[in-house]
Amino acid sequence: MTLARGRGRPDFGRVHVGRQRRAMRLLLCQICGGPADRTEEGVLWLLRDDRGDWPGWPEGMAATHPPVCLPCAGPAVRMCPHLRAGCVAVRVRECQELGVHGRLYRPGRAGEAVVGVDEPRARWVVAGQLARVLRGCAVRAPDMTKAQVA
């Protein structure tokens, strides 16, 4: 993948490894690369609506999709396949770097995993994305669909 900031169109089906890591490390908008929206309630994240996964979701979730700024939130919901089916806007107070997401190779098999960088098995991961753990989460705009954001 080449690095050509400001040129071309987003390809939401593919993650640019370098841009994803930079956006996650610096808490930049996943669309424009500018600062993510931040208020006293926290940083703005758009997450696929998986509220049924566990009580208190998304508290403690490992996120690999970077946050967003307000101007890019609408286009992200309309164009991102990950969010298109329905998502929620969440304000996150703390989002500590957790590790990396990638292909974990083990004897006899391989699979996707989020692995802490200090874990012994980290050396067996072909990392593709930086992961952060979300804490202090507050759902702010439930049940967002592209019709609501348009």
PyRosetta script that sets phi, psi and omega in degrees:
from pyrosetta import init, pose_from_sequence

init()
pose = pose_from_sequence("MTLARGRGRPDFGRVHVGRQRRAMRLLLCQICGGPADRTEEGVLWLLRDDRGDWPGWPEGMAATHPPVCLPCAGPAVRMCPHLRAGCVAVRVRECQELGVHGRLYRPGRAGEAVVGVDEPRARWVVAGQLARVLRGCAVRAPDMTKAQVA")
pose.set_psi(1, 137.2)
pose.set_omega(1, 179.0)
pose.set_phi(2, -93.1)
pose.set_psi(2, 163.4)
pose.set_omega(2, 177.2)
pose.set_phi(3, -109.5)
pose.set_psi(3, 105.8)
pose.set_omega(3, -178.5)
pose.set_phi(4, -135.5)
pose.set_psi(4, 70.7)
pose.set_omega(4, -177.3)
pose.set_phi(5, -56.0)
pose.set_psi(5, 135.4)
pose.set_omega(5, 175.4)
pose.set_phi(6, 81.5)
pose.set_psi(6, -0.8)
pose.set_omega(6, -179.9)
pose.set_phi(7, -118.0)
pose.set_psi(7, 148.9)
pose.set_omega(7, 177.4)
pose.set_phi(8, 82.7)
pose.set_psi(8, -172.6)
pose.set_omega(8, -179.8)
pose.set_phi(9, -118.6)
pose.set_psi(9, 151.0)
pose.set_omega(9, 177.7)
pose.set_phi(10, -62.0)
pose.set_psi(10, 138.9)
pose.set_omega(10, 173.3)
pose.set_phi(11, -111.4)
pose.set_psi(11, 90.1)
pose.set_omega(11, -172.3)
pose.set_phi(12, -68.6)
pose.set_psi(12, -14.2)
pose.set_omega(12, 177.9)
pose.set_phi(13, -80.1)
pose.set_psi(13, -14.2)
pose.set_omega(13, -178.3)
pose.set_phi(14, -127.4)
pose.set_psi(14, 141.6)
pose.set_omega(14, -179.7)
pose.set_phi(15, -100.6)
pose.set_psi(15, 126.3)
pose.set_omega(15, 174.1)
pose.set_phi(16, -81.7)
pose.set_psi(16, 112.5)
pose.set_omega(16, -172.3)
pose.set_phi(17, -55.2)
pose.set_psi(17, -49.1)
pose.set_omega(17, -177.9)
pose.set_phi(18, -65.6)
pose.set_psi(18, -42.0)
pose.set_omega(18, 179.6)
pose.set_phi(19, -67.8)
pose.set_psi(19, -39.3)
pose.set_omega(19, -179.9)
pose.set_phi(20, -62.4)
pose.set_psi(20, -46.9)
pose.set_omega(20, -178.7)
pose.set_phi(21, -63.9)
pose.set_psi(21, -41.5)
pose.set_omega(21, 179.1)
pose.set_phi(22, -64.3)
pose.set_psi(22, -45.5)
pose.set_omega(22, -179.8)
pose.set_phi(23, -63.0)
pose.set_psi(23, -41.2)
pose.set_omega(23, 179.6)
pose.set_phi(24, -70.8)
pose.set_psi(24, -41.0)
pose.set_omega(24, -178.1)
pose.set_phi(25, -65.9)
pose.set_psi(25, -41.6)
pose.set_omega(25, -175.6)
pose.set_phi(26, -99.7)
pose.set_psi(26, 2.3)
pose.set_omega(26, -176.7)
pose.set_phi(27, 55.0)
pose.set_psi(27, 57.7)
pose.set_omega(27, 177.6)
pose.set_phi(28, -101.8)
pose.set_psi(28, 158.0)
pose.set_omega(28, 177.6)
pose.set_phi(29, -62.6)
pose.set_psi(29, 132.8)
pose.set_omega(29, -178.9)
pose.set_phi(30, -69.3)
pose.set_psi(30, -14.3)
pose.set_omega(30, -178.1)
pose.set_phi(31, -96.1)
pose.set_psi(31, -59.4)
pose.set_omega(31, -172.7)
pose.set_phi(32, -97.3)
pose.set_psi(32, -16.6)
pose.set_omega(32, -179.4)
pose.set_phi(33, 84.0)
pose.set_psi(33, 0.5)
pose.set_omega(33, 175.5)
pose.set_phi(34, -82.0)
pose.set_psi(34, -179.3)
pose.set_omega(34, 180.0)
pose.set_phi(35, -61.8)
pose.set_psi(35, 138.2)
pose.set_omega(35, 174.4)
pose.set_phi(36, -68.5)
pose.set_psi(36, 154.9)
pose.set_omega(36, 179.3)
pose.set_phi(37, -66.3)
pose.set_psi(37, 131.1)
pose.set_omega(37, -178.1)
pose.set_phi(38, -136.4)
pose.set_psi(38, 129.3)
pose.set_omega(38, 174.1)
pose.set_phi(39, -126.5)
pose.set_psi(39, -175.8)
pose.set_omega(39, 176.6)
pose.set_phi(40, -64.7)
pose.set_psi(40, -18.9)
pose.set_omega(40, 177.8)
pose.set_phi(41, -82.9)
pose.set_psi(41, -16.1)
pose.set_omega(41, 178.3)
pose.set_phi(42, 129.7)
pose.set_psi(42, -172.3)
pose.set_omega(42, -178.0)
pose.set_phi(43, -85.8)
pose.set_psi(43, 143.3)
pose.set_omega(43, -177.7)
pose.set_phi(44, -85.4)
pose.set_psi(44, 125.3)
pose.set_omega(44, 175.5)
pose.set_phi(45, -124.7)
pose.set_psi(45, 141.3)
pose.set_omega(45, 169.5)
pose.set_phi(46, -104.1)
pose.set_psi(46, 122.5)
pose.set_omega(46, -176.6)
pose.set_phi(47, -123.6)
pose.set_psi(47, 141.9)
pose.set_omega(47, 173.4)
pose.set_phi(48, -56.9)
pose.set_psi(48, 139.6)
pose.set_omega(48, -175.3)
pose.set_phi(49, -73.7)
pose.set_psi(49, 94.4)
pose.set_omega(49, 178.3)
pose.set_phi(50, -119.1)
pose.set_psi(50, 37.3)
pose.set_omega(50, -175.9)
pose.set_phi(51, -60.6)
pose.set_psi(51, -19.4)
pose.set_omega(51, 178.5)
pose.set_phi(52, -82.1)
pose.set_psi(52, -3.6)
pose.set_omega(52, -176.0)
pose.set_phi(53, -65.5)
pose.set_psi(53, -41.8)
pose.set_omega(53, 177.8)
pose.set_phi(54, -162.2)
pose.set_psi(54, 156.1)
pose.set_omega(54, 177.5)
pose.set_phi(55, -61.8)
pose.set_psi(55, 133.5)
pose.set_omega(55, 179.8)
pose.set_phi(56, 85.8)
pose.set_psi(56, 4.1)
pose.set_omega(56, 178.0)
pose.set_phi(57, -50.2)
pose.set_psi(57, 138.8)
pose.set_omega(57, 8.2)
pose.set_phi(58, -99.5)
pose.set_psi(58, 17.3)
pose.set_omega(58, -179.1)
pose.set_phi(59, -53.4)
pose.set_psi(59, 126.1)
pose.set_omega(59, 179.0)
pose.set_phi(60, 83.0)
pose.set_psi(60, 5.5)
pose.set_omega(60, -178.3)
pose.set_phi(61, -72.7)
pose.set_psi(61, 143.2)
pose.set_omega(61, 172.4)
pose.set_phi(62, -88.7)
pose.set_psi(62, 113.9)
pose.set_omega(62, -177.5)
pose.set_phi(63, -104.1)
pose.set_psi(63, 136.5)
pose.set_omega(63, 175.0)
pose.set_phi(64, -115.0)
pose.set_psi(64, -8.6)
pose.set_omega(64, 176.8)
pose.set_phi(65, -93.6)
pose.set_psi(65, 127.1)
pose.set_omega(65, -178.7)
pose.set_phi(66, -65.5)
pose.set_psi(66, 165.4)
pose.set_omega(66, 176.9)
pose.set_phi(67, -70.3)
pose.set_psi(67, -176.9)
pose.set_omega(67, -179.0)
pose.set_phi(68, -135.3)
pose.set_psi(68, 163.6)
pose.set_omega(68, 169.7)
pose.set_phi(69, -97.2)
pose.set_psi(69, 162.7)
pose.set_omega(69, -178.1)
pose.set_phi(70, -60.2)
pose.set_psi(70, -45.7)
pose.set_omega(70, -179.4)
pose.set_phi(71, -61.0)
pose.set_psi(71, -27.4)
pose.set_omega(71, -178.1)
pose.set_phi(72, -92.1)
pose.set_psi(72, -7.6)
pose.set_omega(72, -176.6)
pose.set_phi(73, -61.7)
pose.set_psi(73, -46.6)
pose.set_omega(73, -179.9)
pose.set_phi(74, -61.1)
pose.set_psi(74, -53.6)
pose.set_omega(74, 177.3)
pose.set_phi(75, -59.0)
pose.set_psi(75, -34.6)
pose.set_omega(75, 179.4)
pose.set_phi(76, -63.1)
pose.set_psi(76, -44.3)
pose.set_omega(76, -180.0)
pose.set_phi(77, -65.0)
pose.set_psi(77, -38.6)
pose.set_omega(77, -178.7)
pose.set_phi(78, -73.1)
pose.set_psi(78, -35.2)
pose.set_omega(78, -170.3)
pose.set_phi(79, -105.4)
pose.set_psi(79, -21.3)
pose.set_omega(79, -175.4)
pose.set_phi(80, -84.5)
pose.set_psi(80, 120.4)
pose.set_omega(80, 179.2)
pose.set_phi(81, -60.1)
pose.set_psi(81, -30.1)
pose.set_omega(81, -179.7)
pose.set_phi(82, -65.4)
pose.set_psi(82, -32.0)
pose.set_omega(82, -175.5)
pose.set_phi(83, -103.6)
pose.set_psi(83, -17.1)
pose.set_omega(83, -170.6)
pose.set_phi(84, -56.8)
pose.set_psi(84, -37.6)
pose.set_omega(84, -177.1)
pose.set_phi(85, -71.1)
pose.set_psi(85, -17.7)
pose.set_omega(85, -179.2)
pose.set_phi(86, 145.5)
pose.set_psi(86, 136.1)
pose.set_omega(86, -178.6)
pose.set_phi(87, -147.8)
pose.set_psi(87, 173.3)
pose.set_omega(87, 176.3)
pose.set_phi(88, -129.0)
pose.set_psi(88, 148.0)
pose.set_omega(88, 173.1)
pose.set_phi(89, -91.5)
pose.set_psi(89, 131.0)
pose.set_omega(89, -176.2)
pose.set_phi(90, -130.1)
pose.set_psi(90, 135.2)
pose.set_omega(90, 171.5)
pose.set_phi(91, -95.8)
pose.set_psi(91, 130.3)
pose.set_omega(91, -174.9)
pose.set_phi(92, -122.0)
pose.set_psi(92, 121.1)
pose.set_omega(92, -178.8)
pose.set_phi(93, -78.4)
pose.set_psi(93, -39.0)
pose.set_omega(93, -179.3)
pose.set_phi(94, -130.5)
pose.set_psi(94, 139.0)
pose.set_omega(94, 179.1)
pose.set_phi(95, -148.6)
pose.set_psi(95, 76.9)
pose.set_omega(95, -177.4)
pose.set_phi(96, -71.8)
pose.set_psi(96, 142.2)
pose.set_omega(96, 174.6)
pose.set_phi(97, -61.3)
pose.set_psi(97, 130.6)
pose.set_omega(97, -176.1)
pose.set_phi(98, -103.8)
pose.set_psi(98, -45.0)
pose.set_omega(98, -176.1)
pose.set_phi(99, 166.0)
pose.set_psi(99, -145.3)
pose.set_omega(99, -178.1)
pose.set_phi(100, -126.9)
pose.set_psi(100, 151.6)
pose.set_omega(100, 173.7)
pose.set_phi(101, -108.1)
pose.set_psi(101, 135.2)
pose.set_omega(101, 179.2)
pose.set_phi(102, -179.9)
pose.set_psi(102, -164.6)
pose.set_omega(102, -178.1)
pose.set_phi(103, -87.6)
pose.set_psi(103, 115.1)
pose.set_omega(103, 179.7)
pose.set_phi(104, -96.1)
pose.set_psi(104, 122.1)
pose.set_omega(104, 179.7)
pose.set_phi(105, -100.0)
pose.set_psi(105, 127.5)
pose.set_omega(105, 176.8)
pose.set_phi(106, -130.0)
pose.set_psi(106, 158.3)
pose.set_omega(106, 179.7)
pose.set_phi(107, -53.1)
pose.set_psi(107, 121.5)
pose.set_omega(107, 176.3)
pose.set_phi(108, 85.2)
pose.set_psi(108, -9.1)
pose.set_omega(108, -179.6)
pose.set_phi(109, -162.2)
pose.set_psi(109, 165.7)
pose.set_omega(109, 177.6)
pose.set_phi(110, -141.8)
pose.set_psi(110, 153.8)
pose.set_omega(110, 178.9)
pose.set_phi(111, -166.6)
pose.set_psi(111, 169.2)
pose.set_omega(111, 179.1)
pose.set_phi(112, -78.9)
pose.set_psi(112, 143.8)
pose.set_omega(112, -179.9)
pose.set_phi(113, -158.8)
pose.set_psi(113, 154.9)
pose.set_omega(113, 167.7)
pose.set_phi(114, -103.8)
pose.set_psi(114, 123.4)
pose.set_omega(114, -174.4)
pose.set_phi(115, -129.6)
pose.set_psi(115, 132.4)
pose.set_omega(115, 175.9)
pose.set_phi(116, -66.0)
pose.set_psi(116, 143.1)
pose.set_omega(116, -177.0)
pose.set_phi(117, -65.2)
pose.set_psi(117, -21.5)
pose.set_omega(117, 179.3)
pose.set_phi(118, -89.3)
pose.set_psi(118, -6.6)
pose.set_omega(118, -179.3)
pose.set_phi(119, -73.4)
pose.set_psi(119, 144.6)
pose.set_omega(119, 178.8)
pose.set_phi(120, -59.2)
pose.set_psi(120, -32.7)
pose.set_omega(120, -178.7)
pose.set_phi(121, -77.0)
pose.set_psi(121, -3.4)
pose.set_omega(121, 179.1)
pose.set_phi(122, -59.6)
pose.set_psi(122, -31.1)
pose.set_omega(122, -179.5)
pose.set_phi(123, -69.6)
pose.set_psi(123, -10.5)
pose.set_omega(123, 179.7)
pose.set_phi(124, -102.4)
pose.set_psi(124, 12.3)
pose.set_omega(124, -179.3)
pose.set_phi(125, -106.9)
pose.set_psi(125, 131.2)
pose.set_omega(125, 167.3)
pose.set_phi(126, -91.2)
pose.set_psi(126, 99.2)
pose.set_omega(126, -171.8)
pose.set_phi(127, -74.2)
pose.set_psi(127, 138.0)
pose.set_omega(127, 177.0)
pose.set_phi(128, -119.3)
pose.set_psi(128, -26.7)
pose.set_omega(128, -175.6)
pose.set_phi(129, -146.0)
pose.set_psi(129, 146.3)
pose.set_omega(129, 173.2)
pose.set_phi(130, -81.7)
pose.set_psi(130, 139.5)
pose.set_omega(130, 179.7)
pose.set_phi(131, -116.6)
pose.set_psi(131, 143.5)
pose.set_omega(131, 174.4)
pose.set_phi(132, -124.0)
pose.set_psi(132, 148.3)
pose.set_omega(132, 175.5)
pose.set_phi(133, -96.8)
pose.set_psi(133, 130.9)
pose.set_omega(133, -175.8)
pose.set_phi(134, -93.6)
pose.set_psi(134, 127.5)
pose.set_omega(134, 179.5)
pose.set_phi(135, -135.9)
pose.set_psi(135, 152.4)
pose.set_omega(135, -177.8)
pose.set_phi(136, 69.3)
pose.set_psi(136, 44.0)
pose.set_omega(136, -173.9)
pose.set_phi(137, -86.8)
pose.set_psi(137, 140.8)
pose.set_omega(137, 174.7)
pose.set_phi(138, -138.0)
pose.set_psi(138, 117.6)
pose.set_omega(138, 177.3)
pose.set_phi(139, -70.9)
pose.set_psi(139, 123.5)
pose.set_omega(139, -175.2)
pose.set_phi(140, -108.7)
pose.set_psi(140, -29.6)
pose.set_omega(140, 179.4)
pose.set_phi(141, -137.9)
pose.set_psi(141, 87.4)
pose.set_omega(141, -178.0)
pose.set_phi(142, -71.6)
pose.set_psi(142, 156.2)
pose.set_omega(142, 172.4)
pose.set_phi(143, 56.0)
pose.set_psi(143, 46.3)
pose.set_omega(143, 176.9)
pose.set_phi(144, -76.4)
pose.set_psi(144, 134.6)
pose.set_omega(144, 172.0)
pose.set_phi(145, -129.9)
pose.set_psi(145, 169.5)
pose.set_omega(145, -179.3)
pose.set_phi(146, -61.6)
pose.set_psi(146, -29.0)
pose.set_omega(146, 178.8)
pose.set_phi(147, -66.2)
pose.set_psi(147, -36.6)
pose.set_omega(147, -179.3)
pose.set_phi(148, -72.2)
pose.set_psi(148, -30.4)
pose.set_omega(148, -175.6)
pose.set_phi(149, -88.9)
pose.set_psi(149, -25.9)
pose.set_omega(149, -175.4)
pose.set_phi(150, -58.6)
pose.dump_pdb("model.pdb")
